[in-house]
Amino acid sequence: MRSLGLRASAMPAVLLFAAWPLAAQRREFTILAGANYTGATGRNLDKSEQQTGFLAGVSFRIPRSARVSFETELLVVQHRLSGERAPSSLPPVQVGPISDAAKLLYAEIPLLLRFQRGYSAVRPVRPFLLLGPYVGVRLACRRDVVEGDSTLRHTDCSATPNDVVAGPDVFIPAAYQNVDAGFIGSVGVEIGRIAFAGRIQRSILDLVSATAIPTSPFDSSRLWSGAVSIEYLLRVL
């Protein structure tokens, strides 16, 4: 009887231990780097050229189970792209610049769900899928703009241009957004401490706000990018 009593009293402790979430046992801190390929889509774009940039940063994962984790990242992402408007015989002020080539640097924070194969010492290869939104804040911007009179202007995304290039027409700066947001999808494979992944990112906000007067071929356009990255599990907390 005493033995049965001890077993009965120990049962709640066993159940509590079994129900303790994996999130309380493991935290994963990683570093990652990669290259991305950025373009844009918009009604004012006649031609666009995608260019290669980079991404780098850290991630922090909180496993909720062996197969599902919550992951957040802090990334520095460079987007490089150029666009041209369609040729026009209208006055330049009515159609805006001929082309706009931008180099944009963002700090981005994705909030992702990670679906993965369970932990196994026998099979250390773990495919995974990441899905979720992101928000970004622009850190820097450089642009090469060809105006309607073919004047080349090196400028930025500020409301007050910092260059002094003169032309027959008044230069109207583009209203580039300071904040970006959108969604990310990524697939990859983790092998031990190293992971390789490819991701697709799509913005839901306009890169350049449309105004009464066209200011860039990117007016009302939205960014997209594809990236490949390598990630290293720095430590388990």
C-alpha positions in Angstrom: 0.0 0.0 0.0 2.8 2.4 0.9 4.4 1.6 -2.5 1.1 2.5 -4.3 0.9 5.7 -2.3 4.4 6.8 -3.3 3.7 6.0 -7.0 0.4 8.0 -6.8 2.2 11.0 -5.2 5.0 10.9 -7.8 2.6 10.8 -10.7 1.8 14.6 -10.8 5.5 15.4 -10.8 6.0 13.1 -13.8 3.1 14.6 -15.7 4.3 18.1 -15.0 7.8 17.3 -16.3 6.4 15.6 -19.4 4.2 18.7 -20.1 7.0 21.2 -19.6 7.4 22.9 -23.0 10.6 22.6 -25.0 10.7 26.4 -25.1 11.8 26.4 -21.5 14.6 24.0 -22.3 16.2 25.5 -25.4 17.0 28.9 -27.1 18.9 29.0 -30.3 21.1 32.0 -31.3 22.5 32.1 -34.8 24.3 34.4 -37.2 23.6 34.5 -40.9 24.7 36.2 -44.2 23.8 36.0 -47.8 23.1 37.7 -51.1 19.8 39.0 -52.4 18.5 39.9 -55.8 16.0 42.8 -55.8 13.5 44.2 -58.3 10.2 46.1 -58.3 6.8 46.0 -60.0 4.7 49.1 -60.7 2.4 50.7 -63.3 4.9 53.4 -64.2 7.8 51.1 -64.9 8.5 50.4 -68.5 11.9 48.6 -67.9 13.4 47.5 -64.6 16.8 45.9 -63.8 17.4 43.7 -60.8 20.7 43.9 -59.1 22.5 42.0 -56.3 22.8 43.2 -52.8 23.5 41.6 -49.4 21.9 40.7 -46.1 23.5 39.9 -42.7 22.4 39.7 -39.1 21.4 37.5 -36.3 18.4 35.3 -35.4 16.9 34.1 -32.2 14.7 30.9 -32.1 12.4 29.7 -29.4 11.2 26.1 -30.0 7.6 25.6 -29.1 7.9 21.9 -29.9 10.3 19.6 -31.7 8.8 20.6 -35.0 7.6 24.2 -34.6 9.6 27.3 -33.5 9.1 31.0 -33.2 12.0 32.9 -34.9 12.8 36.6 -35.0 15.7 38.1 -36.9 17.6 41.4 -36.9 19.0 42.0 -40.4 20.8 44.7 -42.4 19.6 44.3 -46.0 20.8 46.1 -49.1 18.5 46.4 -52.0 19.9 47.6 -55.4 17.7 48.1 -58.5 17.0 50.5 -61.3 13.9 51.4 -63.4 13.0 53.4 -66.5 9.7 55.0 -67.6 8.3 54.7 -71.1 9.5 57.3 -73.6 7.2 60.3 -74.0 6.9 63.5 -76.0 5.2 65.3 -73.2 7.0 67.9 -71.1 9.4 66.4 -68.5 7.4 67.8 -65.6 4.4 65.8 -66.7 6.2 62.4 -67.0 9.0 62.7 -64.5 12.6 61.4 -64.6 13.7 59.0 -67.4 15.4 56.6 -65.0 16.1 56.0 -61.3 18.9 53.7 -60.0 18.7 53.2 -56.2 20.9 51.7 -53.5 18.8 51.2 -50.4 19.9 50.0 -47.0 17.3 48.7 -44.4 17.2 47.4 -40.9 14.6 44.6 -41.0 12.9 42.6 -38.3 11.1 39.5 -39.5 8.7 37.6 -37.2 8.5 34.1 -38.4 7.1 30.6 -37.7 9.6 27.8 -38.4 8.3 24.3 -39.3 11.0 21.7 -39.2 11.8 18.0 -38.8 12.2 16.9 -35.2 15.6 16.6 -33.4 17.5 13.4 -34.1 21.1 12.4 -33.4 20.8 9.7 -36.1 19.4 12.0 -38.8 21.0 15.4 -38.3 19.7 16.8 -41.6 16.6 18.9 -40.9 14.5 20.5 -43.7 12.6 23.6 -42.6 10.1 26.1 -43.8 9.8 29.8 -42.5 6.8 32.0 -43.0 5.8 35.4 -41.6 5.8 39.2 -41.9 8.6 41.7 -41.6 9.0 45.4 -41.0 12.0 47.5 -42.2 13.3 51.0 -41.5 15.5 52.7 -44.2 19.0 53.5 -43.0 20.6 54.9 -46.1 19.8 55.7 -49.7 21.8 56.7 -52.8 20.3 57.3 -56.2 21.4 58.1 -59.8 18.6 59.9 -61.5 18.4 60.8 -65.2 16.0 63.8 -65.5 13.7 64.4 -68.4 16.3 66.7 -70.0 18.9 63.9 -69.7 20.7 65.6 -66.8 22.4 62.9 -64.5 21.9 63.7 -60.9 23.5 61.9 -57.9 21.2 62.3 -55.0 19.5 60.5 -52.1 16.0 60.0 -50.7 15.7 63.2 -48.7 13.1 65.9 -49.3 15.9 68.4 -49.9 18.5 67.3 -52.5 22.1 67.6 -51.3 23.6 67.9 -54.8 24.1 71.1 -56.8 23.7 69.8 -60.4 21.9 72.4 -62.5 19.5 71.8 -65.3 16.9 73.7 -67.2 14.0 72.1 -65.2 13.5 72.2 -61.4 14.4 68.9 -59.8 11.5 67.5 -57.7 12.7 64.9 -55.2 10.9 61.6 -55.0 8.9 60.8 -51.8 10.7 57.5 -50.9 9.0 55.8 -47.9 11.1 55.5 -44.7 9.4 52.3 -43.6 8.8 49.0 -45.5 6.7 46.0 -44.6 5.7 42.7 -46.2 5.9 39.0 -46.1 8.7 36.4 -46.2 8.7 32.7 -47.2 11.9 30.6 -46.9 12.9 27.0 -47.3 16.1 25.4 -46.3 18.0 22.6 -44.8 19.9 22.4 -41.5 22.9 20.1 -41.3 24.3 20.1 -37.7 25.1 23.7 -36.8 25.0 25.0 -40.4 21.8 25.9 -42.4 21.4 26.8 -46.1 18.2 28.6 -47.2 16.5 30.4 -50.0 13.9 33.1 -49.3 11.4 35.2 -51.2 10.4 38.6 -49.8 7.5 40.8 -51.1 6.7 44.3 -49.9 3.1 45.4 -49.3 4.0 49.2 -49.2 4.8 51.5 -52.1 8.5 52.2 -52.4 7.8 55.8 -53.6 4.5 57.5 -52.8 2.6 58.7 -55.8 2.1 62.5 -56.0 0.3 64.9 -58.4 3.6 65.2 -60.3 5.6 62.1 -61.3 8.9 62.0 -59.4 10.4 58.6 -60.2 9.7 55.6 -62.4 9.3 53.8 -59.0 6.2 55.8 -58.2 3.6 53.3 -56.7 6.0 50.4 -57.2 6.7 47.7 -54.6 9.9 45.8 -53.9 10.4 42.1 -54.2 13.6 40.1 -53.6 15.0 36.6 -53.6 17.9 35.7 -51.4 20.2 32.8 -50.6 21.9 32.6 -47.1 24.1 30.5 -44.9 23.4 30.4 -41.1 25.5 29.2 -38.2 24.1 28.1 -34.9 26.4 30.1 -32.6 25.1 28.8 -29.3 22.2 27.1 -27.5 21.1 29.1 -24.5 
